């Protein structure tokens, strides 16, 4: 036999039913609203990232920046550029590199090594 009084059991059941209905309403209403907001934010963020990636690919790098990116000494970058192994352009006495070309060069080297 249940040790709780009938009145207490009735109150507990009503409270549990109220909590269940509150949860259902709370989540079903918010689900629709947040999914629309999240999709809009996601598409906006993706568009911004695409623009940033495109801008960065065309970025011109110096010898120091390429050396830092490749984690090699500057002298190695100069040597690779001079012998034509590293894609580069010489403007006056300065070497310049396109970020996109350096990435492609690295990916090509990693595929050759596999």
N, C-alpha and C positions, 0 to 999 in steps of 0.2 A: 504494500500500500504506500502511496506517495505521502511523504512527510510534510509537504507544502500544503498550505490551505488552498481551497478552490479559488478564492478571490485572488491570491497571489499568482497562481498559475494563469489565470485569465489575464491579469495585468501584464505578466511576462510575455504571453503570446501576442497581445496587442502591440506591445513595444517592439517585439521582434518583427511583426508584420509591417509596422510603420518604418522601421529601419530598412527592411528589404525594399519597400516601395520607394523610399528616399534614394537608396543606392541606384535602383533601376532608372529613375528619372534623372538623377544627377549625371550618370554616365551616358545615357542615351542622348540627352540634349547636348552635352559637351562634346561628344564624339563627332557629331556632324560639324559643329563649329570649328573645332581644332583641326580636323582633317583638311578643311578648306584653307584655313590660315596656314597650316604647315605646308601644304602643297604650293601655295603662292610664295611662301618664304623660300622653299626649296628651289623653285624655278628661278626666282630672283637671284639666289645665291649661286646657282649653277651658271646663270648668264654672266654674273660678275666674275666668277672664277675663269670662265672661258675667255673673257676679254683680257684678264690678267695674264693667262697662259700665253695667249697670242702675242701680247705686248712683250712678255719676257722672252719668247722665242726669238724675236727680232732684236733683242738687246745686244749691244756691242760691248765686248769685254776687253779689258787690258791684259797684258801679260801677267801681272800680279793676280788679277781675278781668276784667270785660267789656272795659274799655278795653285792657288788656294782651292779651287774647285777640284782639280785633279789630284791635289795633295802631293805635288812634286815640287822640286826647286825651280825657280825662274829660269835657270840655265837650261834645264830640260825642255821647258816650253820654247825657249829661243831656238834650241837645236832642232826640235821636231818641226817647228815652223820653217826654219831655214832650209831644211832638206825636203820640205814639202809633204811630210807625213801628217802633220796636223793642219787642218784647213784654216788658213789665215790670209789676211791681206796686210801689205805693208803700205802705210801712208806716211810718206816722207821717211823718217827713220824709226817710226813707231809701228809695232805690230798690233793688229786688231783682229778680234775673233767674234763670230756670231755664236750666241749661246746655242741655237738650234744645231749649227754645224758641229759644235763640240759634243753635244748630246748624241747626235747621229754617229759621229766618229767613235765615241765610247761604246755605243751599242753594237756597231760593226765589229769592233775589236773583241767584244765579249762573245759574239756569235762565232767568230773565227777560232777562238780559243776552245770552244766546246767541242 
